Amino acid sequence: MYPEIIAEFLGNPLHVISRTNEAEATYKLIESIKAWVVGQIEAKSDISALRNTLIAAAEATAFHQDFQLMFSELLSWTTPGQYDKATFYSVIATAERSRFALFEYLKSRFSAGNPFFISAYLPKSGGTFLSALLREEYNYRSDIFYAYGSAGTNYLIPARVEVLKAVGGEFNHLHLGANSWNEFILKKFEIPLWVHLRDPRDAFFSALSMMLRENERDTADSRQYLDDLRAQYGPDIFSQNINTRARLYIHMLDSYCSWSKYWMDFEYPSKTITYHRELANIPAFREKISRCFGITADAISTQGHSAPSYKAHRFNTGVNGLWQTSLDMDVIDTMQEIYKKYFKDNEIW
């Protein structure tokens, strides 16, 4: 019975959902799907094929909040190196809060009334700085509210976007997937979009440098990050030779370039673009984002006795362009070939 309903759901999810309109039936179906996915992972099935199957079903049920949240976690836990049964069910339970419960939870937290918006940027592009700036100067809460997938394939959850827009004081950050679904959600709910850009070649070079620094930190997050890299690329990804790391990781530059080009070209009246170089003048940068998003600094945040921690994240202009002098010529040539597929102008950054 149980394998048949799973097969039927994966083959025609909309038909199955139409027969399970009662809450208890939906709950049982979700529990069955989760148990099946756990079994597939523990049996060491083809994870890539499993992810593709789940993504297809997730896209067909994107309108249904319960299934959105379920797929959010199922797909995150089918990413190599991230599955851990001890925390699987607790994470699922947390994710399955209803829209009303989420709304009440967010209302109970202090909000300066600043509008909800979505920010998007590449790794190593100043994201840590931007998040700290928004938290400390504007009393924003930063969270990631996309539904499922990796940095390149995540999808926004409509129900959460709707709630966050109503409550305010939050911003969705990090690596917004470059896809038509996210375009649709932005337009549907008229959410302001902030795209922060850095030359993808500089972001790529900084990511290569970060690998060894993460190896030295020895925190839970860094260990997870390193385990994921090791699972995908093997031990050579931690070679002391940065050119070795670059050759193994070079496909990510293509991803960085395509992502940047996608959101640069996205035509949307509520889109604001900032560039990494603008962080060299923080007062002017703050004035720009305040003007573009209609947000105001929080008086309580700005009256603290200690210096804001975001100021510890120095903007170092010297790191830009280092890839041109620090890598072997064959790596530089490959980087330039990839870059020129998407961009003709070096001056935009």
MARDREN-768777 format. One record per residue (C-alpha): residue in three letters; residue number from 1; x, y, z. Coordinates in steps of 0.5 Angstrom, whole numbers, plus 500, padded with zeros to 3 digits. Example, Ala and Ser with C-alpha at 12.3 -4.5 7.8 and 13.67 -1.06 7.14 Angstrom:
<'ALA', 1, <525, 491, 516>>
<'SER', 2, <527, 498, 514>>
***
This chain:
<'MET', 1, <500, 500, 500>>
<'TYR', 2, <505, 505, 502>>
<'PRO', 3, <510, 504, 496>>
<'GLU', 4, <504, 505, 491>>
<'ILE', 5, <502, 511, 494>>
<'ILE', 6, <509, 514, 494>>
<'ALA', 7, <510, 512, 487>>
<'GLU', 8, <503, 515, 485>>
<'PHE', 9, <504, 521, 489>>
<'LEU', 10, <511, 522, 485>>
<'GLY', 11, <508, 520, 478>>
<'ASN', 12, <502, 525, 479>>
<'PRO', 13, <502, 529, 485>>
<'LEU', 14, <496, 534, 484>>
<'HIS', 15, <492, 528, 483>>
<'VAL', 16, <494, 525, 490>>
<'ILE', 17, <493, 532, 493>>
<'SER', 18, <486, 532, 491>>
<'ARG', 19, <484, 526, 494>>
<'THR', 20, <487, 528, 501>>
<'ASN', 21, <484, 535, 502>>
<'GLU', 22, <483, 533, 510>>
<'ALA', 23, <489, 535, 515>>
<'GLU', 24, <490, 528, 517>>
<'ALA', 25, <490, 525, 510>>
<'THR', 26, <495, 530, 508>>
<'TYR', 27, <499, 529, 515>>
<'LYS', 28, <500, 521, 514>>
<'LEU', 29, <502, 522, 506>>
<'ILE', 30, <507, 527, 508>>
<'GLU', 31, <510, 522, 514>>
<'SER', 32, <510, 517, 509>>
<'ILE', 33, <514, 521, 504>>
<'LYS', 34, <519, 523, 509>>
<'ALA', 35, <520, 516, 511>>
<'TRP', 36, <521, 513, 504>>
<'VAL', 37, <526, 519, 503>>
<'VAL', 38, <530, 517, 509>>
<'GLY', 39, <530, 510, 507>>
<'GLN', 40, <532, 511, 500>>
<'ILE', 41, <538, 515, 503>>
<'GLU', 42, <540, 510, 508>>
<'ALA', 43, <540, 505, 503>>
<'LYS', 44, <545, 509, 499>>
<'SER', 45, <541, 510, 493>>
<'ASP', 46, <542, 515, 487>>
<'ILE', 47, <542, 521, 491>>
<'SER', 48, <542, 525, 485>>
<'ALA', 49, <536, 522, 482>>
<'LEU', 50, <532, 522, 488>>
<'ARG', 51, <533, 530, 488>>
<'ASN', 52, <531, 530, 481>>
<'THR', 53, <525, 526, 483>>
<'LEU', 54, <523, 531, 489>>
<'ILE', 55, <525, 537, 485>>
<'ALA', 56, <520, 535, 480>>
<'ALA', 57, <514, 533, 485>>
<'ALA', 58, <516, 540, 489>>
<'GLU', 59, <515, 544, 483>>
<'ALA', 60, <508, 541, 481>>
<'THR', 61, <506, 542, 488>>
<'ALA', 62, <509, 549, 489>>
<'PHE', 63, <502, 552, 491>>
<'HIS', 64, <501, 548, 497>>
<'GLN', 65, <505, 550, 503>>
<'ASP', 66, <505, 544, 507>>
<'PHE', 67, <508, 540, 501>>
<'GLN', 68, <513, 546, 500>>
<'LEU', 69, <516, 546, 507>>
<'MET', 70, <516, 538, 507>>
<'PHE', 71, <520, 539, 500>>
<'SER', 72, <525, 544, 503>>
<'GLU', 73, <528, 540, 508>>
<'LEU', 74, <528, 533, 504>>
<'LEU', 75, <532, 537, 499>>
<'SER', 76, <536, 540, 503>>
<'TRP', 77, <538, 533, 507>>
<'THR', 78, <539, 530, 500>>
<'THR', 79, <545, 535, 499>>
<'PRO', 80, <552, 531, 500>>
<'GLY', 81, <554, 531, 506>>
<'GLN', 82, <548, 534, 510>>
<'TYR', 83, <544, 528, 512>>
<'ASP', 84, <544, 527, 519>>
<'LYS', 85, <538, 522, 522>>
<'ALA', 86, <538, 525, 529>>
<'THR', 87, <536, 532, 527>>
<'PHE', 88, <532, 530, 521>>
<'TYR', 89, <525, 530, 524>>
<'SER', 90, <526, 536, 529>>
<'VAL', 91, <528, 540, 523>>
<'ILE', 92, <522, 538, 519>>
<'ALA', 93, <518, 539, 525>>
<'THR', 94, <520, 546, 526>>
<'ALA', 95, <519, 547, 518>>
<'GLU', 96, <512, 545, 519>>
<'ARG', 97, <509, 551, 522>>
<'SER', 98, <503, 554, 519>>
<'ARG', 99, <503, 561, 516>>
<'PHE', 100, <498, 563, 522>>
<'ALA', 101, <504, 561, 527>>
<'LEU', 102, <509, 564, 523>>
<'PHE', 103, <505, 570, 523>>
<'GLU', 104, <504, 571, 530>>
<'TYR', 105, <511, 569, 532>>
<'LEU', 106, <514, 574, 528>>
<'LYS', 107, <509, 579, 530>>
<'SER', 108, <511, 578, 537>>
<'ARG', 109, <519, 580, 536>>
<'PHE', 110, <520, 587, 536>>
<'SER', 111, <520, 590, 529>>
<'ALA', 112, <522, 598, 527>>
<'GLY', 113, <517, 597, 522>>
<'ASN', 114, <522, 597, 516>>
<'PRO', 115, <519, 594, 510>>
<'PHE', 116, <521, 587, 508>>
<'PHE', 117, <526, 586, 502>>
<'ILE', 118, <530, 580, 499>>
<'SER', 119, <537, 581, 498>>
<'ALA', 120, <541, 577, 494>>
<'TYR', 121, <549, 576, 493>>
<'LEU', 122, <555, 571, 491>>
<'PRO', 123, <559, 568, 496>>
<'LYS', 124, <565, 573, 498>>
<'SER', 125, <562, 579, 496>>
<'GLY', 126, <561, 583, 503>>
<'GLY', 127, <554, 579, 505>>
<'THR', 128, <557, 578, 512>>
<'PHE', 129, <558, 586, 512>>
<'LEU', 130, <551, 587, 509>>
<'SER', 131, <547, 583, 514>>
<'ALA', 132, <551, 586, 520>>
<'LEU', 133, <550, 593, 518>>
<'LEU', 134, <542, 591, 517>>
<'ARG', 135, <542, 588, 524>>
<'GLU', 136, <545, 593, 528>>
<'GLU', 137, <544, 600, 524>>
<'TYR', 138, <537, 598, 522>>
<'ASN', 139, <534, 593, 527>>
<'TYR', 140, <533, 588, 521>>
<'ARG', 141, <533, 580, 522>>
<'SER', 142, <536, 576, 517>>
<'ASP', 143, <533, 570, 515>>
<'ILE', 144, <533, 565, 509>>
<'PHE', 145, <526, 564, 507>>
<'TYR', 146, <527, 560, 500>>
<'ALA', 147, <524, 553, 499>>
<'TYR', 148, <529, 548, 497>>
<'GLY', 149, <535, 547, 493>>
<'SER', 150, <542, 549, 493>>
<'ALA', 151, <545, 556, 492>>
<'GLY', 152, <543, 556, 484>>
<'THR', 153, <536, 552, 485>>
<'ASN', 154, <533, 555, 491>>
<'TYR', 155, <525, 557, 490>>
<'LEU', 156, <522, 562, 495>>
<'ILE', 157, <516, 560, 499>>
<'PRO', 158, <510, 564, 497>>
<'ALA', 159, <507, 563, 504>>
<'ARG', 160, <513, 566, 508>>
<'VAL', 161, <514, 571, 503>>
<'GLU', 162, <507, 574, 504>>
<'VAL', 163, <507, 573, 512>>
<'LEU', 164, <514, 577, 512>>
<'LYS', 165, <511, 583, 507>>
<'ALA', 166, <506, 584, 512>>
<'VAL', 167, <510, 584, 518>>
<'GLY', 168, <516, 587, 516>>
<'GLY', 169, <523, 588, 519>>
<'GLU', 170, <526, 582, 516>>
<'PHE', 171, <530, 581, 510>>
<'ASN', 172, <531, 575, 506>>
<'HIS', 173, <539, 574, 504>>
<'LEU', 174, <544, 570, 501>>
<'HIS', 175, <544, 566, 494>>
<'LEU', 176, <537, 567, 491>>
<'GLY', 177, <536, 562, 486>>
<'ALA', 178, <537, 565, 478>>
<'ASN', 179, <530, 562, 476>>
<'SER', 180, <523, 564, 473>>
<'TRP', 181, <520, 562, 479>>
<'ASN', 182, <523, 567, 484>>
<'GLU', 183, <522, 572, 479>>
<'PHE', 184, <515, 570, 479>>
<'ILE', 185, <514, 571, 486>>
<'LEU', 186, <518, 578, 487>>
<'LYS', 187, <513, 580, 482>>
<'LYS', 188, <507, 577, 485>>
<'PHE', 189, <508, 580, 492>>
<'GLU', 190, <512, 586, 489>>
<'ILE', 191, <518, 585, 494>>
<'PRO', 192, <523, 590, 493>>
<'LEU', 193, <530, 586, 491>>
<'TRP', 194, <537, 588, 493>>
<'VAL', 195, <542, 585, 488>>
<'HIS', 196, <549, 586, 491>>
<'LEU', 197, <555, 585, 486>>
<'ARG', 198, <562, 583, 486>>
<'ASP', 199, <566, 582, 480>>
<'PRO', 200, <565, 574, 479>>
<'ARG', 201, <573, 573, 478>>
<'ASP', 202, <574, 576, 485>>
<'ALA', 203, <569, 573, 489>>
<'PHE', 204, <571, 566, 486>>
<'PHE', 205, <579, 568, 488>>
<'SER', 206, <576, 569, 495>>
<'ALA', 207, <572, 563, 495>>
<'LEU', 208, <579, 559, 494>>
<'SER', 209, <582, 563, 499>>
<'MET', 210, <577, 562, 504>>
<'MET', 211, <577, 554, 504>>
<'LEU', 212, <584, 554, 508>>
<'ARG', 213, <581, 559, 513>>
<'GLU', 214, <575, 555, 514>>
<'ASN', 215, <580, 549, 515>>
<'GLU', 216, <583, 553, 521>>
<'ARG', 217, <576, 555, 524>>
<'ASP', 218, <574, 549, 527>>
<'THR', 219, <567, 551, 528>>
<'ALA', 220, <561, 546, 527>>
<'ASP', 221, <559, 551, 521>>
<'SER', 222, <566, 550, 518>>
<'ARG', 223, <566, 543, 519>>
<'GLN', 224, <560, 542, 515>>
<'TYR', 225, <562, 546, 510>>
<'LEU', 226, <569, 542, 509>>
<'ASP', 227, <565, 536, 509>>
<'ASP', 228, <561, 538, 503>>
<'LEU', 229, <567, 540, 499>>
<'ARG', 230, <571, 534, 501>>
<'ALA', 231, <565, 529, 499>>
<'GLN', 232, <564, 533, 492>>
<'TYR', 233, <571, 534, 490>>
<'GLY', 234, <576, 530, 494>>
<'PRO', 235, <581, 531, 499>>
<'ASP', 236, <585, 535, 493>>
<'ILE', 237, <580, 541, 494>>
<'PHE', 238, <584, 543, 501>>
<'SER', 239, <591, 543, 497>>
<'GLN', 240, <596, 548, 499>>
<'ASN', 241, <597, 550, 492>>
<'ILE', 242, <591, 555, 490>>
<'ASN', 243, <592, 553, 483>>
<'THR', 244, <590, 546, 484>>
<'ARG', 245, <584, 548, 488>>
<'ALA', 246, <582, 553, 482>>
<'ARG', 247, <582, 547, 477>>
<'LEU', 248, <578, 543, 481>>
<'TYR', 249, <573, 549, 483>>
<'ILE', 250, <573, 552, 476>>
<'HIS', 251, <566, 550, 474>>
<'MET', 252, <563, 555, 480>>
<'LEU', 253, <566, 561, 476>>
<'ASP', 254, <561, 559, 471>>
<'SER', 255, <556, 559, 476>>
<'TYR', 256, <558, 566, 479>>
<'CYS', 257, <558, 569, 472>>
<'SER', 258, <551, 566, 470>>
<'TRP', 259, <548, 568, 477>>
<'SER', 260, <550, 575, 476>>
<'LYS', 261, <548, 576, 469>>
<'TYR', 262, <541, 573, 470>>
<'TRP', 263, <540, 578, 476>>
<'MET', 264, <543, 584, 472>>
<'ASP', 265, <539, 583, 466>>
<'PHE', 266, <532, 582, 470>>
<'GLU', 267, <527, 587, 469>>
<'TYR', 268, <524, 589, 475>>
<'PRO', 269, <522, 597, 477>>
<'SER', 270, <523, 595, 485>>
<'LYS', 271, <530, 592, 483>>
<'THR', 272, <536, 596, 486>>
<'ILE', 273, <544, 594, 484>>
<'THR', 274, <550, 596, 489>>
<'TYR', 275, <557, 594, 488>>
<'HIS', 276, <562, 591, 492>>
<'ARG', 277, <567, 597, 491>>
<'GLU', 278, <561, 602, 494>>
<'LEU', 279, <563, 599, 501>>
<'ALA', 280, <569, 603, 501>>
<'ASN', 281, <565, 609, 503>>
<'ILE', 282, <560, 606, 508>>
<'PRO', 283, <556, 613, 509>>
<'ALA', 284, <555, 614, 502>>
<'PHE', 285, <553, 607, 502>>
<'ARG', 286, <548, 607, 507>>
<'GLU', 287, <545, 613, 505>>
<'LYS', 288, <543, 610, 498>>
<'ILE', 289, <540, 603, 501>>
<'SER', 290, <536, 608, 506>>
<'ARG', 291, <534, 612, 500>>
<'CYS', 292, <532, 606, 495>>
<'PHE', 293, <528, 602, 500>>
<'GLY', 294, <525, 607, 505>>
<'ILE', 295, <528, 604, 511>>
<'THR', 296, <531, 608, 517>>
<'ALA', 297, <536, 607, 522>>
<'ASP', 298, <534, 605, 529>>
<'ALA', 299, <535, 610, 535>>
<'ILE', 300, <536, 604, 540>>
<'SER', 301, <541, 600, 535>>
<'THR', 302, <545, 607, 534>>
<'GLN', 303, <546, 608, 541>>
<'GLY', 304, <550, 602, 543>>
<'HIS', 305, <556, 603, 548>>
<'SER', 306, <560, 599, 544>>
<'ALA', 307, <562, 600, 536>>
<'PRO', 308, <558, 596, 532>>
<'SER', 309, <561, 589, 530>>
<'TYR', 310, <560, 590, 522>>
<'LYS', 311, <565, 595, 522>>
<'ALA', 312, <570, 590, 524>>
<'HIS', 313, <569, 587, 517>>
<'ARG', 314, <574, 591, 513>>
<'PHE', 315, <573, 593, 506>>
<'ASN', 316, <580, 591, 503>>
<'THR', 317, <580, 594, 496>>
<'GLY', 318, <587, 590, 495>>
<'VAL', 319, <584, 584, 495>>
<'ASN', 320, <580, 585, 488>>
<'GLY', 321, <584, 583, 482>>
<'LEU', 322, <589, 579, 486>>
<'TRP', 323, <587, 573, 481>>
<'GLN', 324, <591, 576, 476>>
<'THR', 325, <597, 576, 479>>
<'SER', 326, <596, 570, 484>>
<'LEU', 327, <594, 564, 479>>
<'ASP', 328, <598, 560, 474>>
<'MET', 329, <597, 563, 466>>
<'ASP', 330, <593, 557, 464>>
<'VAL', 331, <588, 558, 470>>
<'ILE', 332, <587, 565, 468>>
<'ASP', 333, <586, 564, 461>>
<'THR', 334, <580, 559, 463>>
<'MET', 335, <577, 564, 468>>
<'GLN', 336, <577, 569, 462>>
<'GLU', 337, <574, 565, 457>>
<'ILE', 338, <568, 563, 462>>
<'TYR', 339, <568, 571, 464>>
<'LYS', 340, <567, 573, 457>>
<'LYS', 341, <561, 568, 455>>
<'TYR', 342, <557, 573, 460>>
<'PHE', 343, <561, 580, 460>>
<'LYS', 344, <565, 584, 455>>
<'ASP', 345, <566, 590, 460>>
<'ASN', 346, <571, 590, 466>>
<'GLU', 347, <569, 597, 468>>
<'ILE', 348, <562, 595, 471>>
<'TRP', 349, <565, 592, 477>>
***
